[in-house]
Amino acid sequence: MTLVATSSARLPDWSSLSERGRSAALDQCQGRLARLGRKLHAVEHIYHAEAPCQGPLSGLPYVAKDMFATGRSRPSWGCTMPQAPALPRGSVIDRLDLAGACLIGTATMTELAYEASGIGRRGALNPWRFDAIPGGSSTGSAILVAAGCCFAALGSDTAGSVRIPAHCCGVSALKPGYGRIPLDGAMSLAPSLDTAGVFARSAADLALLWPIVSGETQSVSGVLSRAVVLQDAFDSSDVEIAAIVRGAVDVLATSGIALEERSGFPEEADRQTLIVLQAEATGEHRSRLEDSNIDVTLRKRLRKGLSISDQELASALAARKDLRDQFILSCLGETDVAFLPVMPVRTPRVNEVDPASAQFNPRVLYALSRFTRFVNYFGLPALAVPAGFDRDGMPVGLQMIGRPGSEAVLLQIAARLQERTDWHGRVPMEIVSDIDGP
């Protein structure tokens, strides 16, 4: 693995805090949110935290992507003006609040949640390097967790919008299986792919959040002993990215997980995913095609769906079950999880994926969601966790894909990795001096 100079500063996760530390965390996060969250252009609204209920998450400060109805402000959906009423608030917000978590604000996002790079109207900054993309579309959610402005954040993932910013910002994030977290009160982009997701600093914190946001209490039975390395995904990744992620997988191997290498990246499923995404996004937001308040590049992207017929969309959806079953059989086999990078490329600079830049490279933009979007088509759970740092000091993410209903298993594996590494606790270099500043 590449060794880079990183700060010795560490940010704790909620699970590691004492009762006294937790009681002070809310005020600390509110101060950072107002100061650092605004500096990073990652916060949309700031709320005064209400007195928390007693519960399993009592006092935990969290934010929501500004596409969820919170009951306290009108969501903007990343646009210049509010796009939806404040009420009614979503079920997932109710669940967190009833568990004692404290909603302290909403996080910025890319317009209509349809931009993987994180480049948007708000100009959100990656706290590791300001000239690097922060990842999208759940951009502010990942930034605020990485910057210590909150301990958890809600996001959404239609083609990678939770896992990509987790990779770029060096945090842990769970994209559960389709429908496992309620999406009422949230903006829709592509209904057959949309999934709510959760960010936190560590897998241990995600494990605290999961039964609350999902409404499920089932525990893991047994210990995972075998996993698959999706070798063709590693082979098609940049050499440095593949080596870093493979290093994290090797750490898991030393913990007693036997690894089996398999190939079978689902190319056909990826093609069908793009058909569903483009067609449904246009169907959901057709009224915005001529709206001059919507970014011209986004409107051009939305128009792509106009060329997809209803029959093509229906065929793509009909093919999903067989393609998913084939992936589970050929890639997962008798194991519960497959390992691969979150992204096949390093986190690019903003000018590489900005269509307005002379350095724009559409292949790089396309590559951001190359390894994530098919997972939404299959409706499978996936987890992104920090796996190390590249030669520029940018975080790199390991992705774990599981069988239906295996969210708790994925969290158990990630916790095992984080017990043996400290990548998830490091403070981004650009904000070290701001963490405890005035």
N, C-alpha and C positions, 0 to 999 in steps of 0.2 A: 504494500500500500504506500501511496505517496505521503510523505511526512511534510507538514506545513507548520509555520509559526502561527499559533493561535493564542488567544488570551488565556491567562490562568484563571480568570473570573469564571464563576459558575452560577447558573440560575437553578434554584431548587424546584422540584416538582411538588405538587400538593401532597402526595403520598408520604413524602419525607419530612414534612413540617410537623412540629410539635403543636399542641393546642394553642400555646402562646404565639407561635409563629403564624398559625392560621388566622388568629384574631387580628394580627397586624397586617396581614396580606391584603385585605380589602382596601385599606387606606393607601397602602403602597401602590397597588395597581391603579387605583383611581388617579393618583398623582402622576404616575407614568403615562397613563392613557391621555391625560390632558396635555402633558408636556411632550413626551416622546411619540405618542401615537399621532399627534398633529404634525410633528416634525417629519415623520415618515409618510404623511398623507394617507394613513391607513385607517383613520377613524371617521365615521360619517356623523354619528350622533353620540353624545355622552349623556348618560343618565345618572342621576343621584341614586345610589343603591338603597333599596328599601330594606327594612329590617328583615333578615332571613328567617325562614321557618327552621325549626329543628328537624334535621334529617341527615341522611348519609352524606350529603354534599354541603352541609351547613356552612355558609360563609364563602364558598368557592366563587371567585369573581370570573365571569365569562362574558363573551360578546357573541353577537349573532351577525352573520352576513346580512347586508342590507337588502335582502330579498324576502326575509321572514317578517311576518306581521308580529310585532312585539306588543302592540297595544299602547305604545308610548310615543311613537313617531311614525310618519308615513314613509314606507320604504321607497327608495329611489330606483332600485334595480340597476344602479350604476349610471343612470341617466342624469340629465341636467335638472330635471324637475321630479317631484314625487310621482310615482306611478300607481300607487295603490293606497287605499285607506289604512289607517292605523289598526283598525279592528275588523274582524276578531283576530286575536292572536292565535298562533299555531299551537297545536297539541304538544309539540316537543318543548316549547317555551314553558307551557304549563307544567310539564313533567319535571323540568329542571328546577323551576321555582318551588314546586311542592316538595322537592328533595332538599331545599335549602340553599341552592345555588343563587348567586346574586348577579343579575343582568346589569352590566355597567355601561353598555353602549352597543352600537352597531358598527360593523367593519365595512370599509369600502370594497367594491367589487368592480369587475369590468362590465361594460354595458351589456345588459340582457344576459349576462353570464355566458357570453359566446366568444371568449378570447382566451386562449391557453397561456399566452405570454404574461398576462397581468398588466400589460400596457393599457392604460385607460385615461379617462378625463382627469382623474384625480392626481395622476403622476406619482403613484405609490412607489416607495423606494425599498429595495431589498436591503435589510440591515447588515448583510455581509459585505456587499459592494453596491454602492449607489448606482453604478453604471451597468449593473447586471439586472436581468429581469427578475421580478419577485414570483412569477408564476401566477396563473389565473385559472378559473375566474374568482375563486375564493381568496383573493389576493390579500386583503386586509386582515382576514382571519388568521392566516399563517404568519403574517408579519407581526401582529400584536402578540401572539403566543411566543414567537421567537424573541421579541423585544422585552418580554417580561411584563407586558401591560395587562395580561390576564392569564389565567391558568387553563382556560379551555375556550374553544370557539366553535360555533356552528358554521358549517359551510354546505355547499352542494356540489355534486359530482355527476356530470352528464357524460363526459368523455375523458375525465381525468382531473377535474377542477378542484379536487381535494388533494390528490396525490402529487400533482405537479408542483403546486406551491409548497407543499410539505418538503419535497426534494430541494427546491430552490432556496428555501428559508431554513432548512435544517431542523424540522420539528417532526413529531409523530402524528399520523393521521389515519383514521379508519374510514374507509368507504364500505359500509355494510352491504349485504345483499339487497336486491331490489325489494322495496316496500317494507324494509325492516324498521325504518324510522318514519313516522308519519310526516307527510309533506303538505298537509292542509295549512293554509295561510301563507304559503310560499309561492313565488313566481315559478312558472313552468317554462322550460325551454324545449325539451323533447320528452313528452310524457312516458314513452316506453323505455327511456334510458335514465331519467332523472332519479337521483338518489341523494338523500341528506347524508352528511358526513360530519365527523367530529375531529377537531385538532386538540392536542395537548402536548406538553413537553415530553412526556414519557408514556410508554405502554401501560405502566402501572396506573397512571391517572386515567387513561382511556378505559382500563378495566373497571375503574370506579364509575365512570360515566355510562358505560355501555348498558348495564341493566336498567338504568334510569331512562335513557333516551329511547330504548327499545321496548321497555315495559316487560322484559323477560328476565328471569332469575335463574335460568338453567346454568349449572356449573359444568366445567370440563371434567370428563371422566377419563382417567388414564393419562399417560405422558406420551407425547409424540416421539416416535423413535425413528421415523423415516420421512424423507422429503425428496422432492424432485428439483433438480437444477435444469431450467429450460435453456438448454445449451445453444440452440440457434438464436435465441434472443441475445445471449452473451456474445456470440460470434458476430452478430450484426451491430454491436455497440462499439463506440470508440474504445480503443485498447485501454486507455487509462480508466474509463468508467467501468469497463468489464473487470479490470484488476481490482479496483476498489471494492466493488460490490461482491466479487468473489472472495475477497478477504473477510468481509463480514459473514458470508456464508460459511467460510472455514472456521470462524469463531464458533458458530453454532455446531459445526461438526465436532469440535473439541468438547462440546457439552454433552455429546452422546447421540446426536442425530446422524443417522446414516444417510448419505447422499447418493442419489441415483441420477445420472445424466440422461436426459431425454430431449428429443427434438420434436417439433410439431406445432410451431407458432401458427395460429389460426388465420392465415392470410385471407381466406374467403370470408371468414367472420368479420375481419377488419373492413373489407370492402362493403359488406352488408351494413355494418355499423354506420358508415358514412352516409349511406342511402337513407337510413332511418333518421339520423341526426339532421341532415340537411332538409329532408322533406318535412319532418315534424316541427323543426324550428321555424320554417317558413309558414307552416300552418298555424302555429301559435302566434306569430308576430307579423302576419301578412299586412295588417293595417299600418305597419310602420315602414313599409317599403318606400313610401314617398314622403316620409316625415323628415323634414330638414333638420330637426333637432337631434336626430339619430346620426351617429358618425357615418360618413359616406362609405368607408371600408366595410363597416358592419352591414349596411344596407346592400352592398354588393354581395356579401357573403350570404345574406338571407335570400337573395334572388336566385341563388344556385338551386334552391329547392323547387323553384317553379318548373324546372325541366324534368322533375321526377313525377311520374304518373302515380295515380292511386294504386294501380295494379302493381307497379314496381315496389311501392312501399309495402303493400300487402304481401308480396312475395318475399321481401326481405324479412318481414316479421314471421312469416310462416316457416322460413328456413332456420329460425333461431334454435328451436329445441334440438333438432338433429345435429346441428353444428356444436351446440353446447355439450350434448351427450358424447359426441366424438372427441371433443377436447378433454372432457373428464376421463374418458376411457383411455385415450392415447397418451395424454400428458400427465394426469394425476395418477392413473392406474389405481393401485391399492393404497396409495398414500393420501394424505389430507391436504398437502400444501405444495405449491410450486414457487421457486425463487427465480427472480429476474430483476434487472434494473427498473427503476421507475421510468427513467428516460435513457435513451441510447446515446445521448450527447451530453456534454458538459452544459452547465447553465450558461446560456449565451448572453452577450451584451445586448442592451436595448436596441442599438442600431442594427443588429443582425436580423431582428424580427419585426422591425417597424417599417411598414410599407412606405412611409414617407421618407425613409433614409436611403441615401445612395448605396449603403452597405447592406441593404435588405436582401436576405437569402430565404426564399420561400421554402426551400427544402428543410432548413433549420426549424422554421415555424411548424411545418408539417410533422417533424420528428418529435416535437415536444409530447404529443399524445399518442405516439406510435405504439407504445407498450401498455397504454391504459384504456383506450377507448373500447376495445373489444370486450373488456371485462364488464362494462355496463350493458353491452348487448346480451351477454350471457346472464346478467343479473347476479354474478358471483360476488362474494365479499373479497376485499383486498385491503392490505395494510401497507403503509409507507413509513419507514423508519430510517433515521440517519445511519449511514454505513461508512462514513469517513469523509475525507476532504481531498479535493483535487489539487493540482500544482499551484493554482491561484488562491487557495484557501477557501474555496467555495464548497459547501456541503454537497454530498451525493447520497441518493436514497436507494435503499433496497425495497423492492416490492414483493409482497407475499400474497399469493392468490389461493383461496381455499374453496372447498366444496360448499354447497348451499348449507347455511346454518352453522358455519364453522368460525364465526367471528371470535368466540371465546378462545378457540384453539390458536388462532392467529395472534391474539393478544398474549397468550401464554408463551408462544415462541418468541415474540418481540421482547417480552419482559426478560426472558432468559438471555437474549442478546445484550440487553441493556444492563443486566447485572454484571456483565463481563466487559463492558465498554463504557466510555463516558462521552461519546460524540453528541448525545442528545442534551447534555447539560451545559454546553459551552455558550458563551456570550458572543454574539456577532461582533466582529472587529470594528465595524463602523460606529458602534454605539456603546463601546465599553465605558467611555467617559460620561455617558448620559445616564447609565443605569441607576446610579446613586447620586446623580447631580441635583442641583437645586430645582 
